[in-house]
């Protein structure tokens, strides 16, 4: 709970949103807004996972940024794979 109430969670969210926005330049996704939202969620999940694994040092700026980066990249990749497997019209490939 300490993580969610700290500035670290905000850093994870901001990093996730930035990575989500930039991901549209690298791969097809859900559009700018969708990618940012997936990045936000991924950043928060990454931050929570890193906090649970006791990797984040509360108050350090680099740790939550890295956690947000890792979480958002992983979630964006998962969404991309699922989206490609469903095909263009949403049908299973």
C-alpha positions in Angstrom: 0.0 0.0 0.0 2.9 2.3 0.6 3.8 2.2 -3.1 0.3 3.4 -4.2 0.5 6.3 -1.9 4.0 7.4 -2.9 5.3 9.5 -5.8 6.7 6.2 -7.2 3.3 5.1 -8.4 2.9 8.5 -10.2 6.3 8.0 -11.9 5.3 4.5 -13.0 2.1 5.8 -14.5 3.8 8.7 -16.3 6.5 6.4 -17.7 3.9 3.9 -18.8 1.9 6.6 -20.5 4.9 7.9 -22.4 6.0 4.4 -23.5 2.4 3.7 -24.5 2.3 6.9 -26.6 5.7 6.1 -28.2 4.8 2.5 -28.9 2.5 3.6 -31.7 5.6 4.7 -33.6 7.1 1.3 -33.4 4.2 -1.1 -33.8 0.5 -1.1 -34.7 -1.6 -0.9 -31.6 -4.9 0.4 -30.3 -4.3 4.0 -31.5 -2.8 6.7 -29.5 -5.4 6.8 -26.7 -5.6 3.0 -26.4 -1.8 2.7 -26.3 -1.5 5.3 -23.6 -4.2 3.6 -21.5 -2.5 0.2 -21.9 0.8 1.8 -21.0 -0.7 3.4 -17.9 -2.1 0.0 -16.8 1.2 -1.7 -17.6 3.2 0.9 -15.8 1.1 0.4 -12.7 1.3 -3.3 -12.9 5.0 -3.2 -13.3 5.4 -0.8 -10.4 3.2 -3.1 -8.2 5.2 -6.1 -9.2 8.6 -4.5 -8.6 7.3 -3.2 -5.3 6.1 -6.7 -4.3 9.4 -8.2 -5.3 11.1 -5.4 -3.2 13.0 -4.1 -6.2 11.8 -0.5 -5.9 13.7 1.7 -3.4 11.0 4.3 -2.3 12.2 7.8 -3.1 14.6 6.7 -5.9 13.5 8.1 -9.3 15.2 5.5 -11.5 13.5 2.4 -10.0 9.9 3.3 -10.6 10.7 4.6 -14.1 12.3 1.3 -14.9 9.4 -0.6 -13.4 6.9 1.5 -15.4 8.9 0.9 -18.6 9.1 -2.9 -18.1 5.5 -3.2 -17.1 4.2 -1.1 -20.0 6.4 -2.8 -22.6 5.3 -6.2 -21.5 1.6 -5.4 -21.4 1.8 -3.6 -24.8 3.6 -6.6 -26.3 0.9 -9.0 -24.9 -1.9 -6.8 -26.3 -0.1 -6.7 -29.7 0.2 -10.5 -29.8 -3.4 -11.0 -28.9 -4.5 -8.4 -31.4 -2.5 -10.0 -34.2 -3.8 -13.5 -33.3 -7.4 -12.3 -33.6 -6.9 -11.0 -37.1 -8.1 -7.8 -38.7 -11.8 -8.4 -38.2 -11.6 -9.7 -34.7 -11.8 -13.3 -35.8 -9.4 -16.0 -34.7 -6.6 -16.5 -37.2 
